[in-house]
């Protein structure tokens, strides 16, 4: 299967590199020239605990000259989704599947609007990654599942083929007939740790040693679960503590949330697609979300401070 990754950051490299090691025809697409050059020159170095392996995988800075893909996986930052898919339409052929594995909510609507709803699948992954430098990442893939599905709930042949490709690379993957429930499940995971880690500057290991952070996380997830219930979403996560514990499961002590990584790089975050999505849905359905509103405000304040420097 010919698979293109729009976005070769930590997560794109973690999944793309693992698929390439498993035999998939993978191309990583990212505008970061030094990163692409390092991968092309030295291979992608993937650290997992005390072990590091090098994977040979094709990397480019644009889709120019590439033939249509079987699957395009979108893993750019949420606020770049529209521009990324608009710039990649040349590799979306009649039978190309386009699938978001991004954090947060709302990406499928953008992809469907630009590429056509018939191409779009949804997915969520519990794989993690940390960018260490050009061509080098920490990959958190062990026992981390990915769930994909058609927007209309069908169990399609193309979804089954994608899942099989992941499984062949030892990436647990399942096809769901309740992908919106899956999206909300993953949103709860992101709500539990992303903003709090970014605001406090804590890696996963130290984040879980502060009881006050845990209490705030449980409150934020509780609000999100109440919003999901008001929307009629069927969740598999039963309690806020389940989401909190799942967020760090299997990850090394030094692992950082993507939101913390963004702030450390001086970049804006995906807060609008995570806690912000909970706040907007809460307003629509009349569910109060004061903790999530506070987390959004704090992150926006940090972003504004960075802009002013």
C-alpha positions as CSV (number, residue, x, y, z in Angstrom):
1,X,0.0,0.0,0.0
2,X,1.3,3.4,-1.0
3,X,0.9,5.7,2.0
4,X,1.7,9.4,2.2
5,X,1.9,11.3,5.5
6,X,1.0,14.9,5.3
7,X,3.0,16.0,8.3
8,X,6.2,14.3,9.4
9,X,6.4,15.5,13.0
10,X,6.9,13.2,15.9
11,X,3.6,11.4,15.5
12,X,3.8,11.1,11.7
13,X,7.3,9.7,12.0
14,X,6.4,7.3,14.7
15,X,3.6,5.8,12.7
16,X,5.1,6.3,9.3
17,X,8.5,4.9,10.3
18,X,6.9,1.8,11.9
19,X,4.8,1.2,8.8
20,X,7.9,1.5,6.6
21,X,9.8,-0.9,8.8
22,X,6.8,-3.3,8.4
23,X,7.1,-3.2,4.6
24,X,4.7,-0.4,3.6
25,X,5.6,2.0,0.8
26,X,5.7,5.2,2.9
27,X,6.5,8.7,2.0
28,X,6.8,11.4,4.7
29,X,5.9,14.9,3.5
30,X,7.0,17.9,5.6
31,X,8.3,21.4,4.8
32,X,11.0,21.2,7.4
33,X,14.0,20.9,5.1
34,X,16.6,19.9,7.7
35,X,14.4,17.1,9.0
36,X,13.7,15.7,5.5
37,X,17.4,15.9,4.6
38,X,18.4,14.1,7.7
39,X,15.9,11.3,7.0
40,X,17.0,11.0,3.4
41,X,20.7,11.0,4.4
42,X,20.8,8.9,7.6
43,X,17.4,7.3,7.8
44,X,14.8,7.9,10.5
45,X,16.2,7.2,14.0
46,X,13.4,6.0,16.3
47,X,14.1,5.8,20.1
48,X,12.0,3.5,22.2
49,X,13.1,3.3,25.8
50,X,16.8,2.4,25.8
51,X,16.7,1.1,22.3
52,X,17.1,3.1,19.0
53,X,16.7,1.8,15.5
54,X,17.1,3.4,12.1
55,X,14.4,3.0,9.5
56,X,14.9,3.8,5.8
57,X,11.9,5.8,4.6
58,X,11.4,8.2,1.8
59,X,10.9,11.9,2.8
60,X,10.2,15.0,0.7
61,X,9.2,18.6,1.3
62,X,6.2,18.6,-1.1
63,X,3.9,16.4,-3.1
64,X,5.3,17.7,-6.4
65,X,6.0,14.8,-8.8
66,X,4.5,12.2,-6.6
67,X,1.9,9.8,-8.1
68,X,-1.5,9.3,-6.4
69,X,-1.5,7.5,-3.1
70,X,-3.6,4.6,-1.9
71,X,-3.9,6.4,1.5
72,X,-3.1,9.9,2.6
73,X,-2.8,10.2,6.4
74,X,-3.1,13.7,7.6
75,X,-1.0,14.5,10.7
76,X,-0.2,18.3,10.4
77,X,-1.1,20.6,13.2
78,X,-4.9,21.1,13.2
79,X,-4.7,24.8,12.2
80,X,-2.8,23.7,9.0
81,X,-5.3,21.1,7.9
82,X,-7.0,23.0,5.2
83,X,-3.8,24.3,3.6
84,X,-2.2,20.9,3.7
85,X,-5.0,19.0,1.9
86,X,-5.5,21.9,-0.6
87,X,-1.8,21.5,-1.4
88,X,-2.0,17.8,-1.8
89,X,-5.0,17.3,-4.1
90,X,-2.7,16.2,-6.9
91,X,-2.0,12.9,-5.0
92,X,-5.7,12.3,-4.2
93,X,-6.7,10.0,-7.1
94,X,-10.2,8.5,-7.7
95,X,-9.6,5.6,-5.2
96,X,-7.4,7.4,-2.7
97,X,-8.5,7.3,0.9
98,X,-7.8,10.4,3.1
99,X,-7.7,9.9,6.8
100,X,-7.0,12.2,9.7
101,X,-5.2,10.8,12.8
102,X,-4.9,14.3,14.3
103,X,-5.7,15.2,17.9
104,X,-9.0,17.0,18.6
105,X,-12.2,17.3,16.6
106,X,-13.4,18.9,13.3
107,X,-10.7,17.8,10.8
108,X,-12.9,15.4,8.9
109,X,-15.3,18.3,8.0
110,X,-12.4,20.2,6.5
111,X,-11.0,17.2,4.6
112,X,-14.5,16.4,3.2
113,X,-15.0,20.0,2.1
114,X,-11.7,20.1,0.2
115,X,-11.1,16.6,-1.1
116,X,-14.7,15.2,-1.2
117,X,-16.5,13.3,1.5
118,X,-16.3,10.0,-0.5
119,X,-12.5,10.0,0.1
120,X,-12.6,10.6,3.9
121,X,-12.2,8.2,6.7
122,X,-11.8,9.1,10.4
123,X,-9.3,7.7,12.8
124,X,-7.8,8.1,16.2
125,X,-4.5,6.8,17.5
126,X,-3.0,6.3,20.9
127,X,0.5,6.1,19.5
128,X,2.7,8.9,20.7
129,X,5.9,10.6,19.6
130,X,8.4,13.2,20.7
131,X,10.6,15.2,18.3
132,X,14.3,15.1,19.4
133,X,15.8,16.8,16.4
134,X,16.0,16.5,12.6
135,X,15.6,12.8,11.7
136,X,15.3,11.6,15.3
137,X,12.2,11.0,17.5
138,X,11.0,9.0,20.5
139,X,8.3,6.6,19.3
140,X,5.6,5.4,21.7
141,X,4.0,2.6,19.8
142,X,4.1,-0.5,22.0
143,X,0.5,-1.7,22.7
144,X,-0.8,1.6,21.4
145,X,-3.9,1.0,19.3
146,X,-5.3,2.9,16.4
147,X,-9.0,2.9,15.6
148,X,-10.4,3.9,12.2
149,X,-13.8,4.0,10.5
150,X,-16.1,5.3,7.8
151,X,-18.0,8.4,8.7
152,X,-21.3,6.7,8.1
153,X,-20.5,3.7,10.3
154,X,-20.0,1.1,7.5
155,X,-17.4,-1.6,7.9
156,X,-15.8,-1.1,4.5
157,X,-13.2,-3.1,2.5
158,X,-10.9,-0.1,2.4
159,X,-11.0,0.4,6.1
160,X,-10.3,-3.3,6.6
161,X,-7.3,-3.1,4.2
162,X,-5.8,-0.1,6.1
163,X,-6.2,-1.9,9.4
164,X,-4.5,-4.9,8.0
165,X,-1.6,-2.8,6.8
166,X,-1.2,-1.4,10.3
167,X,-1.4,-4.8,11.9
168,X,1.3,-6.1,9.5
169,X,3.7,-3.6,11.1
170,X,2.7,-4.6,14.6
171,X,0.6,-1.5,15.1
172,X,-2.7,-2.7,16.7
173,X,-5.6,-1.3,14.6
174,X,-9.3,-2.0,14.6
175,X,-12.2,-0.8,12.4
176,X,-15.1,0.8,14.3
177,X,-18.8,1.3,13.4
178,X,-18.9,4.1,16.0
179,X,-16.0,6.3,14.9
180,X,-17.6,9.5,16.5
181,X,-17.6,7.7,19.8
182,X,-13.9,6.8,19.2
183,X,-13.1,10.5,18.3
184,X,-14.7,11.6,21.6
185,X,-12.9,8.9,23.6
186,X,-9.5,10.2,22.2
187,X,-10.6,13.8,22.9
188,X,-11.1,12.9,26.5
189,X,-7.5,11.6,26.6
190,X,-6.2,14.8,25.1
191,X,-8.3,16.9,27.5
192,X,-6.9,15.1,30.5
193,X,-3.3,16.0,30.0
194,X,-2.5,18.3,27.0
195,X,-3.3,21.7,28.3
196,X,-2.3,21.0,31.9
197,X,1.1,19.6,30.8
198,X,1.6,22.6,28.6
199,X,0.7,25.2,31.2
200,X,2.8,23.5,34.0
201,X,5.7,22.4,31.7
202,X,5.6,18.9,33.1
203,X,6.4,15.7,31.3
204,X,4.1,12.7,31.8
205,X,6.2,11.3,34.7
206,X,6.1,14.4,36.8
207,X,2.6,15.4,35.7
208,X,1.2,12.4,37.5
209,X,2.9,13.1,40.8
210,X,0.9,16.3,41.5
211,X,-2.5,15.6,43.1
212,X,-3.8,19.1,42.2
213,X,-3.1,18.5,38.5
214,X,-4.9,15.2,38.7
215,X,-7.9,16.8,40.3
216,X,-8.1,19.5,37.6
217,X,-7.7,16.9,34.9
218,X,-10.6,14.8,36.2
219,X,-12.8,17.9,36.4
220,X,-12.0,18.8,32.7
221,X,-12.7,15.3,31.5
222,X,-15.9,15.2,33.5
223,X,-17.1,18.3,31.7
224,X,-16.2,16.8,28.3
225,X,-18.1,13.6,29.2
226,X,-21.2,15.6,30.1
227,X,-21.0,17.4,26.8
228,X,-20.7,14.1,24.9
229,X,-23.7,12.7,26.8
230,X,-25.7,15.7,25.8
231,X,-24.7,15.2,22.2
232,X,-25.8,11.5,22.3
233,X,-22.3,10.2,21.8
234,X,-21.7,6.6,22.8
235,X,-18.4,6.5,24.7
236,X,-16.3,3.5,25.7
237,X,-14.5,5.5,28.5
238,X,-16.6,5.1,31.6
239,X,-15.1,7.6,34.1
240,X,-12.8,10.6,34.0
241,X,-10.1,8.6,35.9
242,X,-10.1,6.0,33.1
243,X,-9.1,8.7,30.6
244,X,-6.5,10.1,32.9
245,X,-4.8,6.8,33.4
246,X,-5.1,5.8,29.7
247,X,-3.3,9.0,28.7
248,X,0.1,7.9,30.1
249,X,-0.2,4.2,29.7
250,X,2.9,2.6,28.3
251,X,4.7,6.0,27.8
252,X,8.2,6.7,29.2
253,X,8.7,9.1,32.1
254,X,10.1,11.9,29.9
255,X,7.4,11.8,27.3
256,X,5.8,15.2,26.5
257,X,2.3,16.0,25.3
258,X,2.1,17.5,21.8
259,X,0.8,20.7,23.3
260,X,3.8,21.1,25.5
261,X,6.1,20.4,22.6
262,X,4.4,23.1,20.6
263,X,4.9,25.7,23.3
264,X,8.5,24.7,23.8
265,X,9.1,25.3,20.1
266,X,7.4,28.7,20.3
267,X,4.4,27.5,18.2
268,X,0.7,28.0,18.8
269,X,-1.1,24.9,20.0
270,X,-4.1,22.9,19.0
271,X,-6.1,24.1,22.0
272,X,-9.0,25.2,19.8
273,X,-9.5,21.7,18.5
274,X,-9.3,20.0,21.9
275,X,-10.5,21.9,25.1
276,X,-11.8,24.6,22.8
277,X,-14.0,22.0,21.0
278,X,-15.4,20.9,24.4
279,X,-16.3,24.5,25.2
280,X,-18.0,25.2,21.9
281,X,-20.0,22.0,22.1
282,X,-20.9,22.8,25.7
283,X,-22.3,26.2,24.7
284,X,-24.3,24.6,21.9
285,X,-25.9,22.0,24.2
286,X,-26.2,24.1,27.3
287,X,-23.5,22.2,29.4
288,X,-21.2,24.4,31.6
289,X,-17.5,23.9,31.0
290,X,-15.7,26.3,33.3
291,X,-12.5,24.2,33.8
292,X,-12.0,23.8,30.1
293,X,-12.7,27.5,29.6
294,X,-10.0,28.2,32.1
295,X,-7.5,25.9,30.4
296,X,-8.2,27.5,27.0
297,X,-7.8,31.0,28.5
298,X,-4.4,30.0,30.1
299,X,-3.0,28.5,26.9
300,X,-4.2,31.5,24.9
301,X,-2.5,33.8,27.3
302,X,0.8,31.8,27.0
303,X,0.5,32.0,23.2
304,X,-0.1,35.7,23.3
305,X,3.0,36.2,25.5
306,X,5.1,34.3,23.0
307,X,3.8,36.4,20.1
308,X,4.8,39.6,22.0
309,X,8.4,38.5,22.4
